[in-house]
């Protein structure tokens, strides 16, 4: 009997060697239902809000959410920084025919807003693994949009009630064990349950040789939660931030680098690490070039001109979620095993899509990213 070796391309589909599957992504963070509206300057002034900034709601902000819905046309969108990125990552992966690769863990209320969030996640192909509170409502975030820029005021509510008991549940444990890439915004570091869960994920990933990605998320995280942020960074393979967050963390650490994003990225990459592989820091700068620095190498600069659209100001609808969308695009290519340049291009592609739409939303059809 003779046996002939056939090239993989000549084998029938059922016998051909399968292509390498995308890695699965798990996000942990504060799930918030975005209540988004285009507002006047007087609304920003009334609530002490500044464009291109994010703050936590104080008692004086509690009436904002109901009043906004009464006085303006609002949209309700499943949000929160981590969840935005995970949703976009799954949308980008759908373009590579990789479905069911993204999951998210967090705490919501047992209420209508929580049900709205679960329904949207299901339609986006993201598996939501939620602790549900009967004591506090689902967290909300007022997204105040003016001249295509946004200000965020987050009322965490149930989001900050996440606790370790749920993290130890069989469903959450199965998701953590199956995940190969973890992504977390800095926001959960503001509450004890979030802080302990971030560290539990970091320690699991280090022991299992998995990838950890984290975002500074807002200047106040660098200013007031520096210690838990740095503790998590010791386990982090990829650090993301924008230029204002980079400046805030550099100032908090006394680096004296001003607004030099490339120098700050290089310093972030060289922070103490418990991981065996070099860390990479990514600093986005709006329409200016994105900086990528890997420990031991010179920073690289990637122009946003790589975006497939040369957007005019008229095409720019809403920057809410642009940074999260960039991370989602980047994560999708990490999951596919692509290089940093491709990951940045995907980030620009995703962000360029989102800013042409209201809120962190994307087209129903799969993206055509190449």
Secondary structure, DSSP 8 states (H G I E B T S, - for coil): -------GGGS-TTTS--------EEEES--EEEEEEE--HHHHHHTT--TTEEEE--GGGTTHHHHHHHHS--EEEEE-HHHHHHHHHHHHHHTTT--S-EEEEEEEESSHHHHHHHHHHHHHTEEEEEEEESSS---EEEEEEETTEEEEEEE-GGGGG--HHHHTSHHHHHHHHH-SEEEE-SGGGGSHHHHHHHHHHHHHHHHHT-EEEEE--SHHHHHHSHHHHHHHHTT-SEEEEEHHHHHHHHHHTT---TT-HHHHHHHHHTS--SSSS--EEEEEETTEEEEEEETTS--EEE-GGGSSS---GGG----TTHHHHHHHHHHHHHHTT--HHHHHHHHHHHHHHHTTSSSS---SS-----
